[in-house]
């Protein structure tokens, strides 16, 4: 009875809440693990789940390892699994399957505050200028990198773009964000020029008779995937001589941090990023404060003890 209830919940997330396939897949993995855990404990009905069972499930993930290196699960993974379980039990109460939520009192594991690691302006410039501008693939890759950084897009938002979503005349791109929410994001001159070059000189080389409206195409004329974009960024970072590992989300982090460094209001950055809460955006203000601190201590002659000469 647990598995059918999980499937009904996933169907509800897909149809009513319109969550992305990646989010649904994460829910599916976490709840499949939860259902298997309950089955091993001989629990066949949601009515039989006790708070102690939910706490034991959370503890089992915290104690487990994964991957060839047998690394422990991060606190964020444990918290995500508990969040999925809570959402599932709340759904069962709302659906009338049961009249109680055994997960309600289970304490969420404390998460360490992980600050983003944005690139410097010079590093971003080197990366976006790395693709070969004489080749169609290079024109496409430059447009992708410029748009990711210039508009602060999530990679799922970028790969989901159609040609009609880009208004180069007015300098806006219409983005379908998390939860199916649309937003219009301004696009600066560098990104506009790169996308224009790609559309006129490169995209026709990729398009086939089966190509539809996707903005960024692979060599077979289909929509480019996030994995392909990841490889594009990796090649560009290597060409640019960036030694640290650079992820697609680092360009979004850099977009937000550079805006705040330039004096942008945090609520404007929130709207541009498509964050539902300003609290999510405020983590970038911590990054800029840390940067100010580093510059201060490395530059001010009396910031550190022993930096000046006594009389």
Helices and strands as residue ranges (DSSP letters): H 2-15, H 21-40, G 46-48, H 51-63, E 65-66, E 71-72, H 75-94, H 121-128, H 136-151, H 155-159, G 163-165, E 166-167, E 172-176, G 178-180, E 182-186, H 189-197, I 198-202, H 203-206, H 226-239, H 248-261, H 266-273, H 278-281, H 283-299
